[in-house]
Amino acid sequence: MTKTVDLISPIDGSVYLTRDVLTQDAAFTAATRARAAQAAWAARPVSERIALVRKAADIIGTQQDRMTQEIAHQMGRPIRYGGEFGGFNERLSYMVDVAEEGLQETTIEDSDTFRRVIKRVPWGTVMVIAPWNYPYMTAINTVAPALIAGNTVILKHAGQTLAVGDHLAEAFHAAGVPEDVFQNLVLDHETTSVLLSQKAVDFVNFTGSVGGGKAIERAAAGTFMPVSTELGGKDPGYVRADADVDAAVDTLLDGAMFNAGQCCCGIERIYVHESLFDQFVEKAVAWVNAQKLGNPLDPDTTMGPMANVRFANEVRAQISEAVADGAKAHIATMPADDGGAYLTPQILTDVTHKMRVMRDESFGPVVGIMPVKDDAEAIALMNDSQFGLTASIWSKDTAKAEEIADQIETGTVFLNRCDYLDPALCWTGCKDTGRGQGLSKLAYQALTRPKSYHLKKA
């Protein structure tokens, strides 16, 4: 009997689509086809591979309404925000622009006697396990440079956003990328683990939970396969005494609440200098109260449901525990809050690091705000976390901010902004956020291996 998976829309709890799950035999056959197609794909000029990837993006660019509608139905983001093509295209375009430089060989010597060169060669088949929260942008981070570098790609998209995998495959194939070079597969966890443990692919990129990342590493253990992970986060913001409070409130609260708080680098805890604390909280509460929670298909909605009821229930549990332990909740329950996927965004004060809401990943529309007396206390609190993806500092003193940034254990530090991936900068993390190097020229180093040529001329 064929195994299937149902995608439940958070809009109303209905089944949005159903897909057949590949059997292990079919999955291994797909991986074998990918391996067989890789040499011919890598033999094409890099300019040709770039042109095909660019054409795929152009095709998706003509289908932005489809992107917007399908995202809303699958994971609840309001249609007013128009999908993800802007960020998708920005990232893909930058990786196209730096491809030849990122893949350029390093010549050590080319004399009458020796030619000594280091080339970058593809790993082979890259598996991309993509998340649902930014389903196009997170996938393209690896798909585009992997294909451009000469790898074949197997995409396993999240069960919550299966239609995104379909859309990407349709666009890449329509652009002329061979079907065996880019494959979108619907796999269960067991089959994925078996593919990795038997080294049916050569590189795996995973974006998701810490638990998922551990499962990926266990499956790949002993294969010597490179494993790139971006896992949980508890990203902090720090508002110094010299900060522009209005700008800090507007940006940090957007960073905490946009996409119903379901952002990899969303703000989950805020530390404010004690001289600005009351003012900041007052403005933050007003900012959240101005949001409209509701059906994402309504153009007036600014915050849709969380992607799944179980995600919303985890956030509710963290809020309830914090309030029981003395935290103050500032936002009254909104009319659209149904106790299910639709969740009132919340601001908490009187919080401590003993509370899960300040320690565990929430990945939802809640943020705790604490006063601090100085930079040293803020640094200590920002570093008091098992995660390290991004941190945001708010100050008019750039030199001092960079000095603070040097002391924060994280992958990216922002000044006077947050929740943004600059494709020219390496996207990476530390601690339980995982390890890897996405975007920037460094992505090409991750998605290829060095091969040395030591040639003595006759």
LUMZA-715597 format. One record per residue (C-alpha): residue number from 1; residue in one letter; x, y, z negated. Coordinates in nm, 4 decimals, decimal comma. Example, Ala and Ser with C-alpha at 12.3 -4.5 7.8 and 13.67 -1.06 7.14 Angstrom:
BEGIN
LONU   nr  rest      east     north        up
LONU    1     A    1,2300   -0,4500   -0,7800
LONU    2     S    1,3670   -0,1060   -0,7140
//
This chain:
BEGIN
LONU   nr  rest      east     north        up
LONU    1     M    0,0000    0,0000    0,0000
LONU    2     T    0,1367    0,3414    0,0992
LONU    3     K    0,2260    0,5692   -0,1915
LONU    4     T    0,0931    0,9240   -0,1640
LONU    5     V    0,1396    1,2532   -0,3458
LONU    6     D   -0,1323    1,5151   -0,3962
LONU    7     L   -0,0448    1,8848   -0,4046
LONU    8     I   -0,2794    2,0519   -0,6541
LONU    9     S   -0,3427    2,4192   -0,5818
LONU   10     P   -0,3219    2,6368   -0,8943
LONU   11     I   -0,5889    2,8649   -0,7495
LONU   12     D   -0,8737    2,6297   -0,8376
LONU   13     G   -0,7252    2,2897   -0,9211
LONU   14     S   -0,8269    2,1395   -0,5874
LONU   15     V   -0,6142    1,9072   -0,3746
LONU   16     Y   -0,4520    2,1349   -0,1163
LONU   17     L   -0,2832    1,8569    0,0789
LONU   18     T   -0,1794    1,4933    0,0523
LONU   19     R    0,1392    1,3417    0,1911
LONU   20     D    0,2670    0,9872    0,2279
LONU   21     V    0,5839    0,9161    0,0314
LONU   22     L    0,8631    0,7472    0,2270
LONU   23     T    0,9543    0,3961    0,1288
LONU   24     Q    1,3146    0,3286    0,0342
LONU   25     D    1,3732    0,1470    0,3620
LONU   26     A    1,2395    0,4405    0,5615
LONU   27     A    1,4467    0,6852    0,3578
LONU   28     F    1,7671    0,4896    0,4181
LONU   29     T    1,6831    0,4725    0,7891
LONU   30     A    1,6456    0,8515    0,7934
LONU   31     A    1,9801    0,8939    0,6171
LONU   32     T    2,1451    0,6592    0,8667
LONU   33     R    2,0074    0,8654    1,1549
LONU   34     A    2,1420    1,1810    0,9934
LONU   35     R    2,4879    1,0298    0,9618
LONU   36     A    2,4819    0,9076    1,3217
LONU   37     A    2,3854    1,2543    1,4484
LONU   38     Q    2,6426    1,4489    1,2497
LONU   39     A    2,9535    1,4104    1,4653
LONU   40     A    2,7825    1,5365    1,7794
LONU   41     W    2,6288    1,8280    1,5870
LONU   42     A    2,9670    1,9251    1,4389
LONU   43     A    3,1262    1,9018    1,7835
LONU   44     R    2,9048    2,1830    1,9116
LONU   45     P    3,0652    2,5282    1,9023
LONU   46     V    2,9866    2,7143    1,5826
LONU   47     S    2,8356    2,9921    1,7941
LONU   48     E    2,5807    2,7434    1,9317
LONU   49     R    2,4881    2,6171    1,5874
LONU   50     I    2,4494    2,9773    1,4690
LONU   51     A    2,2223    3,0600    1,7626
LONU   52     L    1,9895    2,7692    1,6863
LONU   53     V    1,9671    2,8559    1,3172
LONU   54     R    1,9019    3,2197    1,4045
LONU   55     K    1,6287    3,1165    1,6486
LONU   56     A    1,4582    2,9104    1,3774
LONU   57     A    1,4445    3,2187    1,1550
LONU   58     D    1,2987    3,4218    1,4407
LONU   59     I    1,0235    3,1632    1,4836
LONU   60     I    0,9344    3,1788    1,1145
LONU   61     G    0,9367    3,5567    1,1426
LONU   62     T    0,6434    3,5331    1,3840
LONU   63     Q    0,4526    3,3180    1,1315
LONU   64     Q    0,4673    3,5322    0,8203
LONU   65     D    0,0932    3,5215    0,7587
LONU   66     R    0,1120    3,1422    0,7469
LONU   67     M    0,4023    3,1700    0,5017
LONU   68     T    0,2107    3,4128    0,2773
LONU   69     Q   -0,1107    3,2114    0,2724
LONU   70     E    0,0573    2,8756    0,2153
LONU   71     I    0,2686    3,0110   -0,0713
LONU   72     A   -0,0439    3,1503   -0,2387
LONU   73     H   -0,2319    2,8213   -0,2093
LONU   74     Q    0,0610    2,6038   -0,3163
LONU   75     M    0,2159    2,7939   -0,6074
LONU   76     G   -0,0060    3,0957   -0,6710
LONU   77     R    0,1908    3,4023   -0,5629
LONU   78     P   -0,0417    3,6906   -0,4660
LONU   79     I   -0,0766    3,7612   -0,0963
LONU   80     R   -0,0172    4,1320   -0,1611
LONU   81     Y    0,3563    4,0552   -0,1753
LONU   82     G    0,3621    3,9153    0,1764
LONU   83     G    0,5573    3,5923    0,1471
LONU   84     E    0,9356    3,5630    0,1469
LONU   85     F    1,0523    3,6420    0,4960
LONU   86     G    1,2435    3,9562    0,3950
LONU   87     G    1,4694    3,7739    0,1511
LONU   88     F    1,4778    3,4597    0,3653
LONU   89     N    1,5965    3,6520    0,6687
LONU   90     E    1,8421    3,8656    0,4701
LONU   91     R    2,0157    3,5595    0,3321
LONU   92     L    2,0190    3,3667    0,6581
LONU   93     S    2,1431    3,6707    0,8525
LONU   94     Y    2,4282    3,7328    0,6115
LONU   95     M    2,5378    3,3687    0,6232
LONU   96     V    2,5330    3,3917    1,0012
LONU   97     D    2,7426    3,7092    0,9932
LONU   98     V    3,0178    3,5602    0,7737
LONU   99     A    3,0144    3,2076    0,9175
LONU  100     E    3,3155    3,2309    1,1434
LONU  101     E    3,5206    3,3998    0,8727
LONU  102     G    3,4041    3,1493    0,6094
LONU  103     L    3,4928    2,8544    0,8325
LONU  104     Q    3,8149    3,0011    0,9696
LONU  105     E    4,1231    2,7816    0,9546
LONU  106     T    4,4272    2,8946    0,7581
LONU  107     T    4,7484    2,8866    0,9594
LONU  108     I    5,0587    2,8374    0,7480
LONU  109     E    5,3046    2,7976    1,0352
LONU  110     D    5,2815    2,7767    1,4108
LONU  111     S    5,6439    2,7754    1,5294
LONU  112     D    5,8459    2,5878    1,7882
LONU  113     T    5,9013    2,3171    1,5270
LONU  114     F    5,5808    2,2834    1,3232
LONU  115     R    5,2121    2,3607    1,3255
LONU  116     R    5,0763    2,3575    0,9715
LONU  117     V    4,7086    2,4383    0,9322
LONU  118     I    4,4245    2,3949    0,6846
LONU  119     K    4,0865    2,3481    0,8512
LONU  120     R    3,7393    2,3430    0,6948
LONU  121     V    3,5466    2,0322    0,7973
LONU  122     P    3,1877    1,9394    0,7097
LONU  123     W    3,1103    1,6857    0,4394
LONU  124     G    2,8690    1,4977    0,6632
LONU  125     T    2,5070    1,4834    0,5459
LONU  126     V    2,3902    1,7392    0,2909
LONU  127     M    2,0789    1,6718    0,0840
LONU  128     V    1,8968    1,9853   -0,0304
LONU  129     I    1,6511    1,9332   -0,3173
LONU  130     A    1,4574    2,2594   -0,3219
LONU  131     P    1,2283    2,4082   -0,5906
LONU  132     W    0,8783    2,5485   -0,5597
LONU  133     N    0,9174    2,8924   -0,7165
LONU  134     Y    1,0799    3,0649   -0,4151
LONU  135     P    1,0379    2,7791   -0,1722
LONU  136     Y    1,1733    2,9404    0,1434
LONU  137     M    1,4562    3,1489    0,0005
LONU  138     T    1,5992    2,8794   -0,2264
LONU  139     A    1,5964    2,6235    0,0537
LONU  140     I    1,7579    2,8466    0,3146
LONU  141     N    2,0430    2,9334    0,0756
LONU  142     T    2,1912    2,5919    0,1531
LONU  143     V    2,0123    2,4748    0,4675
LONU  144     A    2,1450    2,7563    0,6880
LONU  145     P    2,5156    2,7443    0,5925
LONU  146     A    2,5138    2,3638    0,5783
LONU  147     L    2,3886    2,3394    0,9376
LONU  148     I    2,6162    2,6175    1,0583
LONU  149     A    2,9159    2,4414    0,8994
LONU  150     G    2,8412    2,1274    1,1011
LONU  151     N    2,6596    1,9154    0,8457
LONU  152     T    2,3326    1,7389    0,9058
LONU  153     V    2,0662    1,8205    0,6458
LONU  154     I    1,8008    1,6221    0,4630
LONU  155     L    1,5536    1,8502    0,2850
LONU  156     K    1,3499    1,7180   -0,0054
LONU  157     H    1,1139    1,9923   -0,1075
LONU  158     A    0,9276    2,0107   -0,4387
LONU  159     G    0,5952    1,8318   -0,4654
LONU  160     Q    0,4299    2,1675   -0,5359
LONU  161     T    0,5424    2,3179   -0,2024
LONU  162     L    0,5419    2,0311    0,0455
LONU  163     A    0,3975    2,2469    0,3257
LONU  164     V    0,7101    2,4643    0,3132
LONU  165     G    0,9248    2,1668    0,4106
LONU  166     D    0,6863    2,0986    0,6973
LONU  167     H    0,7074    2,4609    0,8129
LONU  168     L    1,0871    2,4735    0,8024
LONU  169     A    1,1206    2,1457    0,9942
LONU  170     E    0,8750    2,2620    1,2605
LONU  171     A    1,0653    2,5886    1,3089
LONU  172     F    1,4134    2,4333    1,3247
LONU  173     H    1,3008    2,1643    1,5679
LONU  174     A    1,1187    2,4187    1,7853
LONU  175     A    1,4397    2,6219    1,7925
LONU  176     G    1,6291    2,3249    1,9315
LONU  177     V    1,7947    2,1740    1,6240
LONU  178     P    1,7741    1,7958    1,6834
LONU  179     E    1,5237    1,6110    1,4651
LONU  180     D    1,7915    1,3835    1,3185
LONU  181     V    2,0118    1,6834    1,2346
LONU  182     F    1,7456    1,8486    1,0161
LONU  183     Q    1,4988    1,6172    0,8447
LONU  184     N    1,2272    1,7031    0,5952
LONU  185     L    1,1504    1,3960    0,3821
LONU  186     V    0,8825    1,3372    0,1173
LONU  187     L    1,0614    1,1292   -0,1456
LONU  188     D    0,9865    1,0198   -0,4996
LONU  189     H    1,2419    1,0453   -0,7797
LONU  190     E    1,3326    0,6764   -0,7678
LONU  191     T    1,4128    0,6745   -0,3966
LONU  192     T    1,6089    0,9982   -0,4269
LONU  193     S    1,8180    0,8484   -0,7051
LONU  194     V    1,8848    0,5322   -0,5057
LONU  195     L    1,9935    0,7335   -0,2013
LONU  196     L    2,2430    0,9192   -0,4174
LONU  197     S    2,3681    0,6195   -0,6117
LONU  198     Q    2,4366    0,4318   -0,2866
LONU  199     K    2,5939    0,7392   -0,1278
LONU  200     A    2,3535    0,7549    0,1634
LONU  201     V    2,4375    1,1267    0,1802
LONU  202     D    2,7662    1,3094    0,1266
LONU  203     F    2,6724    1,6221   -0,0726
LONU  204     V    2,3710    1,7142   -0,2816
LONU  205     N    2,2440    2,0589   -0,3750
LONU  206     F    1,9776    2,0658   -0,6461
LONU  207     T    1,7829    2,3604   -0,7836
LONU  208     G    1,5511    2,2791   -1,0726
LONU  209     S    1,5356    2,1867   -1,4380
LONU  210     V    1,8219    2,0852   -1,6645
LONU  211     G    1,6633    1,7419   -1,6991
LONU  212     G    1,6438    1,7095   -1,3230
LONU  213     G    2,0061    1,8159   -1,2874
LONU  214     K    2,1172    1,5541   -1,5374
LONU  215     A    1,9236    1,2882   -1,3445
LONU  216     I    2,0950    1,3957   -1,0210
LONU  217     E    2,4391    1,3794   -1,1807
LONU  218     R    2,3646    1,0368   -1,3302
LONU  219     A    2,2477    0,9067   -0,9929
LONU  220     A    2,5614    1,0343   -0,8175
LONU  221     A    2,8006    0,9211   -1,0922
LONU  222     G    3,0912    0,7198   -0,9567
LONU  223     T    3,0240    0,8090   -0,5939
LONU  224     F    3,2613    1,1079   -0,6022
LONU  225     M    2,9936    1,2974   -0,4118
LONU  226     P    2,9989    1,6742   -0,4702
LONU  227     V    2,6962    1,7787   -0,6764
LONU  228     S    2,5925    2,1456   -0,6743
LONU  229     T    2,3310    2,2501   -0,9285
LONU  230     E    2,1365    2,5589   -1,0305
LONU  231     L    1,9350    2,4659   -1,3367
LONU  232     G    1,7672    2,6487   -1,6238
LONU  233     G    1,8065    3,0067   -1,7305
LONU  234     K    1,7287    3,2412   -2,0182
LONU  235     D    1,8508    3,5603   -1,8600
LONU  236     P    1,8946    3,8619   -2,0908
LONU  237     G    1,8616    4,2336   -2,0370
LONU  238     Y    2,0425    4,4871   -2,2559
LONU  239     V    1,9287    4,8511   -2,2755
LONU  240     R    2,2058    5,0712   -2,4156
LONU  241     A    2,1435    5,3981   -2,5983
LONU  242     D    2,2313    5,6023   -2,2871
LONU  243     A    1,9966    5,4148   -2,0530
LONU  244     D    1,7184    5,5599   -1,8393
LONU  245     V    1,4283    5,4095   -2,0343
LONU  246     D    1,1640    5,4504   -1,7649
LONU  247     A    1,3800    5,2822   -1,5013
LONU  248     A    1,4775    5,0067   -1,7442
LONU  249     V    1,1167    4,9338   -1,8381
LONU  250     D    0,9936    4,9314   -1,4811
LONU  251     T    1,2690    4,7046   -1,3499
LONU  252     L    1,3128    4,4708   -1,6469
LONU  253     L    0,9398    4,4116   -1,6863
LONU  254     D    0,9072    4,3451   -1,3164
LONU  255     G    1,2005    4,1054   -1,3545
LONU  256     A    1,0205    3,9328   -1,6384
LONU  257     M    0,6690    3,9176   -1,4930
LONU  258     F    0,6930    3,9027   -1,1138
LONU  259     N    0,5885    3,5687   -0,9654
LONU  260     A    0,4167    3,4980   -1,3000
LONU  261     G    0,7639    3,4874   -1,4540
LONU  262     Q    0,8638    3,1914   -1,2385
LONU  263     C    1,1978    3,3300   -1,1204
LONU  264     C    1,5328    3,1538   -1,1443
LONU  265     C    1,6974    3,4775   -1,2562
LONU  266     G    1,3911    3,6314   -1,4200
LONU  267     I    1,4375    3,8291   -1,7417
LONU  268     E    1,3354    3,6165   -2,0427
LONU  269     R    1,4742    3,8202   -2,3349
LONU  270     I    1,5476    4,1897   -2,3799
LONU  271     Y    1,7750    4,3619   -2,6324
LONU  272     V    1,7229    4,7353   -2,6787
LONU  273     H    1,9369    4,9795   -2,8744
LONU  274     E    1,7484    5,0588   -3,1939
LONU  275     S    1,7264    5,4298   -3,1075
LONU  276     L    1,5183    5,3464   -2,7973
LONU  277     F    1,3347    5,0388   -2,9223
LONU  278     D    0,9938    5,1834   -3,0119
LONU  279     Q    0,9820    5,3942   -2,6959
LONU  280     F    1,0809    5,0978   -2,4796
LONU  281     V    0,8219    4,8643   -2,6323
LONU  282     E    0,5426    5,1205   -2,5973
LONU  283     K    0,6198    5,1704   -2,2282
LONU  284     A    0,6644    4,7970   -2,1703
LONU  285     V    0,3231    4,7206   -2,3190
LONU  286     A    0,1644    4,9852   -2,0965
LONU  287     W    0,3406    4,8357   -1,7928
LONU  288     V    0,2044    4,4865   -1,8607
LONU  289     N   -0,1456    4,6106   -1,9424
LONU  290     A   -0,1561    4,7720   -1,5984
LONU  291     Q   -0,1219    4,4330   -1,4281
LONU  292     K   -0,4194    4,2523   -1,2797
LONU  293     L   -0,4277    3,8771   -1,3388
LONU  294     G   -0,6438    3,6970   -1,0878
LONU  295     N   -0,6909    3,4975   -0,7696
LONU  296     P   -0,3784    3,5351   -0,5531
LONU  297     L   -0,5945    3,5586   -0,2388
LONU  298     D   -0,7376    3,8888   -0,3689
LONU  299     P   -0,5234    4,1776   -0,2361
LONU  300     D   -0,5740    4,3671   -0,5645
LONU  301     T   -0,4210    4,0881   -0,7747
LONU  302     T   -0,0704    4,1645   -0,9002
LONU  303     M   -0,0215    3,8408   -1,0957
LONU  304     G   -0,1545    3,5042   -0,9896
LONU  305     P   -0,1726    3,1754   -1,1766
LONU  306     M    0,1315    2,9778   -1,2747
LONU  307     A    0,2088    2,6997   -1,0298
LONU  308     N    0,0762    2,4235   -1,2524
LONU  309     V   -0,1326    2,3989   -1,5676
LONU  310     R    0,1441    2,2117   -1,7490
LONU  311     F    0,3847    2,5018   -1,6887
LONU  312     A    0,1330    2,7459   -1,8359
LONU  313     N    0,0756    2,5180   -2,1340
LONU  314     E    0,4478    2,5184   -2,2152
LONU  315     V    0,4510    2,8996   -2,2177
LONU  316     R    0,1392    2,9069   -2,4356
LONU  317     A    0,3069    2,6674   -2,6773
LONU  318     Q    0,6176    2,8873   -2,7034
LONU  319     I    0,4036    3,1967   -2,7664
LONU  320     S    0,1872    3,0234   -3,0281
LONU  321     E    0,4889    2,8874   -3,2134
LONU  322     A    0,6556    3,2292   -3,2167
LONU  323     V    0,3426    3,4035   -3,3490
LONU  324     A    0,3050    3,1368   -3,6163
LONU  325     D    0,6639    3,2101   -3,7205
LONU  326     G    0,6056    3,5868   -3,7479
LONU  327     A    0,6307    3,7286   -3,3961
LONU  328     K    0,3887    4,0009   -3,2863
LONU  329     A    0,1990    3,9566   -2,9579
LONU  330     H    0,1146    4,2904   -2,7943
LONU  331     I   -0,1118    4,1961   -2,5008
LONU  332     A   -0,4775    4,1027   -2,5509
LONU  333     T   -0,6093    3,8062   -2,3555
LONU  334     M   -0,6996    3,9145   -2,0022
LONU  335     P   -1,0419    3,8288   -1,8540
LONU  336     A   -0,8984    3,5946   -1,5885
LONU  337     D   -0,7071    3,3857   -1,8454
LONU  338     D   -0,8851    3,0498   -1,8229
LONU  339     G   -0,6707    2,8520   -2,0641
LONU  340     G   -0,5306    2,6715   -1,7602
LONU  341     A   -0,2974    2,7949   -1,4874
LONU  342     Y   -0,4114    3,1570   -1,5257
LONU  343     L   -0,2089    3,2922   -1,8172
LONU  344     T   -0,2072    3,6387   -1,9759
LONU  345     P    0,1420    3,7959   -1,9514
LONU  346     Q    0,2799    3,8548   -2,2981
LONU  347     I    0,5289    4,0765   -2,4817
LONU  348     L    0,6577    3,9618   -2,8181
LONU  349     T    0,8443    4,1586   -3,0838
LONU  350     D    0,9650    4,0568   -3,4310
LONU  351     V    1,1250    3,7597   -3,2590
LONU  352     T    1,4427    3,5757   -3,3594
LONU  353     H    1,6746    3,3275   -3,1972
LONU  354     K    1,5289    3,0564   -3,4186
LONU  355     M    1,2165    3,0698   -3,2000
LONU  356     R    1,1955    2,8587   -2,8850
LONU  357     V    1,0657    3,1558   -2,6872
LONU  358     M    1,4073    3,3201   -2,7330
LONU  359     R    1,6065    3,0011   -2,6900
LONU  360     D    1,4394    2,7595   -2,4454
LONU  361     E    1,3616    2,8417   -2,0851
LONU  362     S    1,0051    2,9746   -2,0602
LONU  363     F    0,9817    3,0200   -1,6820
LONU  364     G    0,6603    3,2117   -1,7281
LONU  365     P    0,5209    3,5609   -1,7947
LONU  366     V    0,6485    3,6139   -2,1483
LONU  367     V    0,9401    3,8146   -2,2816
LONU  368     G    1,0718    3,8709   -2,6313
LONU  369     I    1,2186    4,2122   -2,7186
LONU  370     M    1,4653    4,2686   -3,0042
LONU  371     P    1,6387    4,5836   -3,1375
LONU  372     V    2,0193    4,5868   -3,1633
LONU  373     K    2,2475    4,8296   -3,3394
LONU  374     D    2,5416    4,8288   -3,0947
LONU  375     D    2,7147    4,6633   -2,8012
LONU  376     A    2,8788    4,3975   -3,0150
LONU  377     E    2,5469    4,2720   -3,1478
LONU  378     A    2,3974    4,2744   -2,7975
LONU  379     I    2,6888    4,0762   -2,6545
LONU  380     A    2,6655    3,8201   -2,9324
LONU  381     L    2,2923    3,7733   -2,8751
LONU  382     M    2,3233    3,7565   -2,4977
LONU  383     N    2,5872    3,4848   -2,5338
LONU  384     D    2,3825    3,2944   -2,7925
LONU  385     S    2,2284    3,0730   -2,5265
LONU  386     Q    2,2883    2,7359   -2,3655
LONU  387     F    2,2298    2,8983   -2,0257
LONU  388     G    2,4270    3,1387   -1,8073
LONU  389     L    2,2832    3,2524   -1,4757
LONU  390     T    2,2472    3,6332   -1,4817
LONU  391     A    2,2490    3,9215   -1,7292
LONU  392     S    2,1313    4,2796   -1,6830
LONU  393     I    2,2865    4,5873   -1,8491
LONU  394     W    2,1242    4,9314   -1,8507
LONU  395     S    2,3580    5,2263   -1,8987
LONU  396     K    2,4884    5,5429   -1,7355
LONU  397     D    2,8459    5,4449   -1,8278
LONU  398     T    2,9652    5,2165   -1,5488
LONU  399     A    3,3089    5,1569   -1,6976
LONU  400     K    3,1667    5,0601   -2,0362
LONU  401     A    2,9078    4,8382   -1,8713
LONU  402     E    3,1773    4,6501   -1,6814
LONU  403     E    3,3728    4,6103   -2,0053
LONU  404     I    3,0614    4,4549   -2,1622
LONU  405     A    3,0055    4,2434   -1,8513
LONU  406     D    3,3508    4,0921   -1,8888
LONU  407     Q    3,2422    3,9531   -2,2250
LONU  408     I    2,9114    3,7983   -2,1154
LONU  409     E    2,9044    3,4255   -2,0398
LONU  410     T    2,7081    3,4220   -1,7164
LONU  411     G    2,7304    3,3763   -1,3407
LONU  412     T    2,6211    3,7267   -1,2326
LONU  413     V    2,6051    4,0587   -1,4166
LONU  414     F    2,3792    4,3408   -1,2975
LONU  415     L    2,3977    4,7073   -1,3916
LONU  416     N    2,0732    4,9050   -1,3724
LONU  417     R    1,8990    4,6310   -1,1764
LONU  418     C    1,8058    4,2639   -1,2163
LONU  419     D    1,6413    3,9642   -1,0535
LONU  420     Y    1,8037    3,9953   -0,7117
LONU  421     L    2,0337    3,7738   -0,5082
LONU  422     D    2,2889    3,9690   -0,3060
LONU  423     P    2,3855    3,7240   -0,0295
LONU  424     A    2,7346    3,8739   -0,0131
LONU  425     L    2,8005    3,7721   -0,3735
LONU  426     C    2,8468    3,4168   -0,4949
LONU  427     W    2,5331    3,2710   -0,6552
LONU  428     T    2,6592    3,0599   -0,9409
LONU  429     G    2,6082    2,9805   -1,3079
LONU  430     C    2,7755    2,8375   -1,6131
LONU  431     K    2,6864    2,6346   -1,9225
LONU  432     D    2,3638    2,4336   -1,8801
LONU  433     T    2,2673    2,6452   -1,5807
LONU  434     G    2,4950    2,4141   -1,3847
LONU  435     R    2,7717    2,4665   -1,1383
LONU  436     G    2,7989    2,5472   -0,7723
LONU  437     Q    2,8680    2,8328   -0,5349
LONU  438     G    2,5877    2,9391   -0,3078
LONU  439     L    2,5651    3,2278   -0,0616
LONU  440     S    2,8630    3,4539    0,0180
LONU  441     K    3,1649    3,3249    0,2089
LONU  442     L    3,2278    3,0856   -0,0783
LONU  443     A    2,9229    2,8806    0,0227
LONU  444     Y    3,1147    2,7653    0,3291
LONU  445     Q    3,3966    2,6431    0,1072
LONU  446     A    3,1470    2,4432   -0,0978
LONU  447     L    2,9760    2,2925    0,2066
LONU  448     T    3,3014    2,1885    0,3740
LONU  449     R    3,6192    2,0211    0,2589
LONU  450     P    3,9754    2,1291    0,3355
LONU  451     K    4,1679    1,9134    0,5814
LONU  452     S    4,5416    1,9702    0,6240
LONU  453     Y    4,7321    1,9303    0,9515
LONU  454     H    5,1117    1,8908    0,9280
LONU  455     L    5,2227    1,8594    1,2893
LONU  456     K    5,5866    1,8250    1,3880
LONU  457     K    5,6342    1,9207    1,7481
LONU  458     A    5,8356    1,6867    1,9703
//
